[in-house]
Amino acid sequence: MKLKDLESQLLALTPAEKFQAIQLLTQSLASNWSGIEKTPGVCGGDACIASTRIPVWVLVNARRLGVL
């Protein structure tokens, strides 16, 4: 389903229902992105971007050097 298909239905909701819809969408977005995680045996156990092997320290150092 596409947003355009939902638009009229969303606009027809009461303010309370719109609030509930926003809460539901926010919760679903929050649970999809894991953020930063530490996994033993991956990058020496350093904090990495979730589901990658990109250590956080690499990004921090790149930022300090002006790369990012």
URLINLIN-V828327 format. One line per field, one symbol per residue. psi: psi as a letter, one per 20 degrees, with the letter a starting at -180 (. if undefined). burial: # if it has 9 or more other ideal C-beta (glycine too) atoms within 8 Angstrom, else .. Layout:
psi->???
burial->???
This chain:
psi->qqhhhighgghiqrhhhgghgggggghhghihohdpqpppioljjqpqppkrkoqhhghghhghijh.
burial->.....#...#..#....#..#..............##........#.###....##..#..##.....
